[in-house]
Amino acid sequence: MAAPRQVVDGLWRCLCPSIDAALFQKTSRLRPLVPRRLTSTAAAAHEEDGSSNGLLTSNLTLSQQQQPVIDDGSQLAQRSKKTRSRKNQRLWQHEKANRKLLKEQYQHEVSSLPTTTTTTTTTTATTDQPETPATTTPSLDILTLPDNTIPPSLLASLSTPTLLLTLSRLLTSHSKHSKRFTGLKIRSLVHYLVTDRHQPPNELLYRALVVANWDPERGSAWELEDILKEMDKASIAPSKEFWRAAIKLLAIHPDYTLRNLILRRIGVVYGEELIKEVREDVILGLLRERQEELVLEALEEVVGWEEEGERRWMSGTGWDTVVHVLGKRGYTEEAFQVLMMRVGLETGREEGRGEEGRLDGVPMEVWYYMLEECSRESYLEGTKYLWGKLVENGLVVPSDGMLNNTLNTGARHCDEELATGAFKELAGRGIKMTGLHYEALVDCYADQGKLEEALEVASIKAESYPGLKEESRSILRLLVREPEMANRVFEILGELKEKGRKVPASGPVALLEFVGLQGDMGALVDALERVQPLMEGSDWGLGYLCRQAKTAEDWNLIARAYPRIGPTMTVGKPLVALNDTVRNLAADREGDLDLAFARLWDMGEHLVQRVAKYPTDDTLMALLDRCYWEKDSRIWAVIDLAREKGIQVDETDMKKLSTIPKPERFLLLAPAGKS
């Protein structure tokens, strides 16, 4: 019969998160799961065999029904990890429980404090460590086997002292040579010693279980908590090696509350010395918990310790890890500060300074990584320091992307030296420069107030990329900041033209926009008359005048100025501006109608074909309405032009026009190309 099912949707889980634990218990009753940790049911088996040692075997033994095959590491690994659901039922009530636990631990530590440190060490060594003959040697076969297989025949052939010594060696050799640690070999060996050899629990076996939990995938901080409770109940005092292994476990599987409890116990028993030794693992655990501020505070404390004495309290790998993780998380400034902390510590040391692949005792990979991160995040202080130390001294060859980022960083922060250096590096590689590279230099020079250099680079850009749209924001910001430099723009542009250089459009455009900000149409028209000869036939200035015009008087000024600026424009370009001028002059009763027809005549010079859309229909209708209102005889020419463009005039309207005299001949548009 199929197992019953219970449907739970997302709303259930949002409103009642505890439903997960309830469902897990129900499914567990329906189909027993393989336990994920070592259980305490083997005590009954020992009692039946008459071999009970009074052991606390919840972490050291397996039940008879759950004993795995030693070779099968995957099953044992599943038993070595607790289920989270059962733990969650009691873990998050830790506020009250932790106070009680802390009180009990302090009472236990105070009651078990020895008279001297030497006595403590001696007692621990004599009571916790198993006695092994001096001639006993560890099994090299077990040490060299893969991490998940130990043949039962090999275990049976070895004596208990040999197995204990092998386990001790296995704990110390793991961290130095193993690349991928799972802890299965350690768990298998501990399981065999307890179940088959009836080894009583001691500090070594518990420490082995702690080391087995270093496994990143199968390890757990919860098992460490249970181990500590069992050791306290059995009055087994943890050694320094045990505490070091525990803190390292919490660096892999962080638990902030449990870590603080352990550090307090370490401080009570061993003092500050051991706290300093495990500080690196504490920092890595905080880093895994994403508590970056606490990491920086702990590093400052380590720096203070190392400045006081000659001993290193944190390895180079630990420093490199902090720098890398902070940089990847976006804390570029903090990562650079950590790098500078390390450099400051390495300055007074001779160790590692002359090694190949290092600079000031720091690996070159770290320097390169920080240059990449600082330039990518536009962090000026770090980028400039690393650029001068690495690139300018020829120690590092940055990638093209890093050079682009460095150029943008220098331009954003107005650092001429940094931006120019990156630009030269790019140019020296023969890379095809784009308008963005030149624009970054223009922004850098303009924001520094160097108008001449900015226009010089803009001229080079205009020569290299003709027709590319040029930005003038940085030059405009300079003119707004220093209005007295407006006249200097005319002089620099004139000098460029005399030298035969291409005049960048960004200069005249920025100048016209600056004058336009003053709101004086007369001054704007005068400025356009001065810069129009430098704009190489562009109609941008005339179009800008039309966009700034607001009244009939403004349109009259534009219409009167056109004969002075129009001849310098390329044929066909000013059609839009002329069409707008004619329409606005005709539509406003205060506009000069004669000027409107004059500019309509000028439009003919730029019309290559009569089928062109200029003048537009709305412009012709505005002229018809204005001529009819003023009884102007030129209305008949406008009607003829409208009919040519397909605009029909109603017969009733024609009857109303009978009172207006009709001239014999009148041309509205000049012949194309004629003045």
LINVENLIN-V915235 format. One line per field, one symbol per residue. ss: DSSP state (H for helix, E for strand, - for the rest). psi: psi as a letter, one per 30 degrees, with the letter a starting at -180 (. if undefined). burial: + if it has 16 or more other C-alpha atoms within 10 Angstrom, else -. A space follows every 10 residues. Layout:
# LINVENLIN-V915235
ss->???
psi->???
burial->???
This chain:
# LINVENLIN-V915235
ss->---------H HHHHH---HH HHHHHHHHHH ---------- -HHHHHHHH- ---------- ---HHH---- --HHHHHHH- ---HHHHHHH H--HHHHHHH HHHHHHHHHH H-----HHHH HHHHHHH--- ---------H HHHH------ -HHHHH---H HHHHHHHHHH HHHHHHH--- ---HHHHHHH HHHHH----- --HHHHHHHH HH-------- HHHHHHHHHH HHH------H HHHHHHHHHH HH---HHHHH HHHHHHHHH- -HHHHHH-HH HHHHHHHH-- -HHHHHHHHH HHHHHHHH-- -----HHHHH HHHHHHHH-- -HHHHHHHHH HHHHHHH--- -------EE- -EEHHHHHHH HHHHHH---H HHHHHHHHHH H--------H HHHHHHHHHH HH---HHHHH HHHHHHHH-- ----HHHHHH HHHHHHH--- HHHHHHHHHH HHHH------ --HHHHHHHH H-HHHHHHHH HHHHHHHH-- ----HHHHHH HHHHHH---- HHHHHHHHHH HHHH-----H HHHHHHHH-- -HHHHHHHHH HHHHHHHH-- ----HHHHHH HHHHHHH--- --HHHHHHHH HHHHHH---- ------HHHH HHHHHHHHHH ----HHHHHH HHHH------ HHHHHHHHH- ---------- -----
psi->kkkllkkkae eefefifffe eeeeeeeeee jklkkglklg ffeeeeeefg gkghkjgfff lllefgklke fjfeeeeefg klkeeeefff eghfeeeeee eeeeeeeeee fgkleleeee eeeeefeekk kklffkkljf eeefllfgkj keeeeffkle eeeeeeeeee effefefkej kfgeeeeeee eeeeeefhkl kaeeeeeeee efgfkfeflk feeeeeeeee eeeghjkkle eeeeeeeeef feikjeeeee eeeeeeeeef afeeeeegee eeeeeeeffh ieeeeeeeee eeeeeffeaf kkfkleeeee eeeeeeeegg ieeeeeeeee eeeeefegkf kfegkkgljh gkkfeeeeee eeeeeeghje eeeeeeeeee efggfkjlle eeeeeeeeee eeghjeeeee eeeeeeeffg kjklfeeeee eeeeeeffgi eeeefeeeee eeeeikfkkk kgeeeeeeee eiffgeffee eeeeeeeefg lkkkffeeee eeeeefffgj eeeeeeeefe feffghgkge eeeeeeffkf leeeeeeeee fefffefflk kfegeeeeee eeeeeefkff ljeeeeeefe efeffgjekf glfklleeee eeeeeeeeeg hkffeeeeee eeeeggjkkk eeeeeffffk kjlekkkekl kkgk.
burial->---------- ---------- +-----+--- ----++++++ +++--+---- ----++++++ +++--+++-+ +-++++++++ +++-+----- ---------- ----++--+- ---------+ ---+---+++ -------++- -++---++++ ----+----+ ++++++++++ +--------- ++++++++++ +++++--+++ ++++++++++ +++++--+++ ++++--++-+ ++---++++- -+++++++++ +++++--++- ++++++--+- ---+++-+++ ++++++++-- -+--++-++- -++------- --++----++ -++++++--- ++++++-++- -+--++---- --+-----++ ++++-+++-+ ++++++++++ -+++-++--+ +----+-+-- -+++++++++ ++++++-+++ +++-++---- ----+-++++ +++++++++- ++++++++++ ++-------+ ++++++++++ -----+--++ -+++-+---- ++++++++++ ++++++---- +--++-+++- ++-++-++++ ++++++-++- -+-+++-++- ++--++-++- ++++++++++ +++++++--- +++-++++++ +++++++--- ---++---++ ++++-+++-- --+++++++- ++--+----- ------+--+ -------+++ ++---
